[in-house]
């Protein structure tokens, strides 16, 4: 048993009731690919707490994870021994050319200063025909009406067209564009909380207000299955794309 990673605001971690909405919104992406890569060599670039890498490993993938944060690296090594954990920078991946069947990058690219360089590194380490699964907040809905992100840990947020352009410039072919949306239960919570269940959480936290018991209970009860993953549209919460390295 190892100590949990602290909640810093830069990453989400499991097991914190007031963080549960954001954790489940991240988790839905891993559930979508959980059984996609059995027996394949998979890199999770920017693994954070490591729960996602562990899910893929439990489903039979041969998972290598990479993170720049030394405390996260130590945590993953202690908590998830089935994952091969590396310390390194995402714009200089410590892996050989054409060494990976797939790369997973969920809710990370918006934190990077040199997004094009990272994606070129992804293309380098993927084998011909290899796949990138990537998700990131949709700038249109996450920081509406702004050119600079609301989240202080984000360097640049992207809309669908901008992410497509970055991937294509790196030599990757976008094969599917999906988005994360609120399902029926979360849509009902949006209505109950005056139009936005998200704002109900954020506004009270920013104001330093204690959450009402009802809000705390509703947040703690959110499940990954309360989110829908379907064809991308301008109002998606997060972008979720698959891209492929062309075969030679």
C-alpha positions in Angstrom: 0.0 0.0 0.0 1.4 3.4 -0.9 0.3 6.9 -0.1 -2.0 8.7 -2.6 -0.7 11.5 -4.7 -1.9 14.9 -3.4 -4.4 16.9 -5.4 -2.5 19.8 -6.9 -5.0 21.2 -9.4 -2.7 20.2 -12.3 -3.9 16.5 -12.4 -6.9 14.6 -11.2 -6.6 11.7 -8.8 -9.0 9.0 -7.8 -10.7 8.7 -4.4 -11.4 12.3 -3.6 -15.2 12.9 -3.4 -15.1 16.6 -4.4 -12.9 15.8 -7.4 -15.0 12.9 -8.5 -16.7 14.8 -11.5 -13.4 15.6 -13.1 -11.9 12.2 -12.3 -14.8 10.4 -14.0 -14.7 12.8 -17.0 -11.1 11.6 -17.4 -11.9 8.0 -16.8 -14.4 7.7 -19.6 -11.5 8.1 -22.1 -9.6 5.1 -20.6 -12.8 3.0 -20.6 -13.2 3.7 -24.3 -9.8 2.2 -25.1 -9.4 -0.3 -22.2 -9.7 -3.4 -24.5 -8.3 -1.8 -27.6 -4.6 -2.8 -27.3 -4.2 -6.3 -25.8 -0.7 -7.6 -26.4 0.4 -4.3 -27.9 3.2 -2.1 -26.8 1.6 1.1 -25.5 3.1 4.3 -24.3 1.1 6.6 -22.0 2.7 9.9 -22.5 1.9 12.0 -19.4 0.5 9.3 -17.1 -0.1 11.4 -13.9 -1.4 9.3 -11.1 -1.1 6.1 -13.2 -4.6 4.7 -12.8 -5.2 4.8 -16.6 -1.9 3.0 -17.5 -2.8 0.4 -14.9 -6.3 -0.1 -16.5 -4.6 -0.8 -19.9 -2.1 -3.1 -18.4 -4.8 -5.1 -16.6 -6.5 -5.5 -20.0 -3.4 -7.1 -21.5 -1.5 -4.2 -23.0 2.3 -4.0 -22.5 2.3 -0.5 -21.0 5.2 1.9 -20.7 4.3 5.2 -18.9 6.2 8.5 -18.9 5.8 11.5 -16.7 8.0 14.6 -15.9 6.9 14.8 -12.3 9.2 12.8 -10.1 6.6 12.2 -7.3 4.2 10.8 -9.9 6.9 8.5 -11.3 7.7 7.2 -7.8 4.0 6.8 -7.1 3.3 4.7 -10.2 6.3 2.5 -9.6 5.0 1.7 -6.1 1.2 1.5 -6.8 1.1 -0.1 -10.3 3.9 -2.7 -10.7 2.5 -4.0 -14.0 3.4 -0.6 -15.6 6.9 0.1 -16.8 7.4 3.7 -15.5 9.9 6.2 -16.9 10.9 9.7 -16.0 11.3 12.1 -18.8 10.1 15.0 -20.9 7.3 14.6 -23.4 9.1 16.7 -26.1 12.0 14.3 -26.1 10.6 10.8 -25.6 13.2 8.4 -24.2 12.2 5.7 -26.7 13.5 4.4 -30.0 12.1 5.1 -33.4 9.1 3.0 -34.4 9.0 1.2 -31.0 5.4 1.6 -30.0 2.1 0.2 -31.4 0.1 2.9 -29.7 0.5 6.2 -27.7 -2.1 7.4 -25.3 -2.2 11.1 -24.3 -5.3 12.1 -22.3 -5.8 15.6 -20.9 -2.1 16.4 -21.2 -1.3 18.3 -24.5 -3.0 21.4 -23.1 -0.3 21.6 -20.4 2.6 21.5 -22.9 4.6 24.5 -24.1 5.7 22.9 -27.4 2.7 20.9 -28.6 4.0 20.5 -32.2 7.3 19.0 -31.0 5.6 16.6 -28.8 3.4 15.3 -31.6 6.4 14.9 -33.9 7.9 12.8 -31.1 4.7 10.7 -31.0 5.0 10.1 -34.8 8.6 9.2 -34.4 8.1 6.5 -31.7 5.0 5.0 -33.4 5.4 2.1 -35.7 3.9 2.5 -39.2 0.2 2.0 -38.8 0.5 2.7 -35.1 -2.2 4.7 -33.4 -2.4 7.8 -31.1 -5.5 8.2 -28.8 -5.6 11.7 -27.6 -8.1 13.8 -25.6 -8.0 17.4 -24.5 -10.5 20.0 -23.2 -12.4 21.7 -26.0 -11.4 25.4 -25.9 -14.8 26.5 -27.1 -16.6 25.1 -24.0 -13.7 25.0 -21.5 -12.6 28.6 -21.8 -15.5 30.2 -23.8 -14.8 33.5 -25.4 -11.1 33.6 -24.4 -7.8 33.2 -26.2 -6.0 32.4 -22.9 -7.0 29.4 -20.8 -9.0 29.8 -17.6 -7.0 27.0 -16.0 -3.6 28.4 -14.8 -1.9 25.0 -15.6 -2.9 25.1 -19.3 -0.6 26.7 -21.8 -2.8 26.4 -24.9 -6.2 24.9 -25.3 -7.5 23.7 -28.7 -10.7 23.4 -30.7 -11.4 20.6 -33.1 -9.8 22.3 -36.1 -6.7 23.3 -34.2 -6.1 19.8 -32.9 -6.6 18.4 -36.4 -4.1 20.8 -37.8 -1.5 20.0 -35.2 -1.9 16.2 -35.8 -1.6 16.6 -39.6 1.4 18.8 -39.3 3.1 16.1 -37.3 2.5 13.6 -40.1 -0.4 11.8 -38.4 -3.7 11.0 -40.1 -6.8 11.7 -38.1 -9.1 8.6 -38.4 -11.9 9.4 -36.0 -13.1 12.6 -34.2 -15.2 12.0 -31.1 -16.2 14.3 -28.2 -17.2 13.9 -24.5 -20.7 15.1 -23.6 -22.9 15.0 -20.6 -25.3 12.0 -20.7 -28.9 12.2 -19.5 -28.2 12.1 -15.8 -25.6 14.9 -16.0 -27.9 16.9 -18.3 -30.6 16.7 -15.6 -28.0 17.9 -13.1 -27.2 20.8 -15.4 -30.9 21.8 -15.4 -31.1 21.4 -11.6 -28.1 23.7 -11.0 -29.3 26.6 -13.1 -27.8 25.4 -16.4 -24.3 24.2 -15.5 -23.4 21.5 -13.0 -19.8 22.4 -13.7 -20.2 26.1 -12.7 -22.1 25.1 -9.6 -18.9 23.4 -8.4 -16.4 25.9 -9.7 -18.2 29.1 -8.6 -18.5 27.9 -5.0 -14.9 26.7 -4.9 -13.5 30.0 -6.3 -15.6 31.9 -3.8 -14.3 29.8 -0.9 -17.8 28.6 -0.1 -18.6 25.3 1.5 -20.5 23.0 -0.8 -24.1 22.3 0.1 -24.7 18.7 1.1 -26.8 18.1 -2.0 -24.1 19.3 -4.3 -21.4 17.2 -2.5 -23.6 14.1 -2.8 -24.4 14.7 -6.5 -20.7 15.2 -7.3 -19.6 12.1 -5.4 -22.2 10.0 -7.2 -21.0 10.8 -10.7 -19.9 7.7 -12.7 -17.9 7.5 -15.9 -21.0 6.1 -17.6 -22.8 9.4 -17.0 -20.7 10.8 -19.9 -21.4 10.1 -23.5 -18.7 9.6 -26.1 -20.0 10.4 -29.6 -19.2 12.2 -32.8 -17.5 15.5 -32.1 -19.5 18.7 -32.3 -18.6 22.3 -31.4 -20.3 22.0 -28.0 -18.3 18.9 -26.9 -16.8 19.1 -23.4 -13.6 17.4 -24.4 -12.1 16.4 -27.8 -11.2 12.7 -28.2 -9.4 11.8 -31.4 -7.7 8.8 -33.0 -4.8 9.4 -35.4 -2.6 6.9 -37.2 0.9 7.0 -38.4 0.8 6.2 -42.2 2.2 2.8 -43.2 5.4 3.0 -45.2 
